[in-house]
Amino acid sequence: MSENMVIGVVKDAIQTGLIVAAPILGISILVGLIVSIFQATTQIQEQTLTFVPKLIAVAIVGLLTGSFMLHQLVNFTERIFALISNIIQ
């Protein structure tokens, strides 16, 4: 296994991880920003106000994009298994 192959696998793993995590992280950041602006304007400092909307938004995005994320992870796993089989032969 050469250095270029290892670098390619690590690059592919990081890229797949970012693609899979992006929808959930993006919506969490967006909802957190909206709630923070709401809290700053109304001066409500309730801790559950930040947690509950993010939890609901992440759950909805997880349900909507779960098949896409699973498809990406399965494709990555298939590529890794194909690479392993090529190395062994």
N, C-alpha and C positions, 0 to 999 in steps of 0.2 A: 504494500500500500504506500503510494508516494505522498509527498507533502501536498502536492496539488490536489490529490483526491481527498485528503483529509480537510484541506481548506474548503474545497467545494462542498463537502458534506456539512461542515460547520456553517458555511454561508447559507446553504439550503435550509438547515435547521433553524437558524436565526430568522431567516426570511419567512418561513412557514409559521414560526411562533408569533412574529409580528402581525402577519396577515390574520391569524386566528384570534389574536387578542385585541386587534384594533377596534372592532365594532363595540365590544364591551367597554374597553377603556375610553373610547371616544364619547360614548353616551354618558358614562360616569362623570367624565370631566365636564361635559356640557351641562348636565343636570346640577352638578356641584356648583358650577359657576352661576347658574341661574338662581339657585337657592341662596348662595352667598350674597348676590346682589339684592335679592328680596330681603334677606336678613339685615343687610346694611341699611336699606332704605326704611324698613319698619322698626329697626332696633329690637327685633325679637331674637333672643339668644338661646333658643331651645335646641338642645343637641339632637333630639330625635327628628327634628325638622330637616336636618341634613341627611340623616341615615335612611329614613323611610322612602322618600322619593327616589333616591339612588337605587335602593334595593328593588323597588317596583320597576324602574326603568331598565335596570340590568336584567331582571327576570324576563321582561317583555322582549328585549333585544336578544337574549339567549334563546328564547322560544322561536323568534323569527329567523335568526341566523344560525341556529344550531345545525341544520343540515349542511349548510355551506362550510361551517367550521369542521364538521365531521368529514366531509368530502376532502377538504384540504389535508387533514391529518391522515386519512387513508391513502391519499395519493403520495404523501411523503413516506409513509411506511412502505408502500409498494416500491418506491424508488430505492429505499434503503435495502430492502430484501433483494431487489434485482442487482444492486451493487454488490451485496454480499455473495450472491450466487456467481457473479462475474469474477470476483476475487478468488473464490475457491477453485474455479475451473482453470 
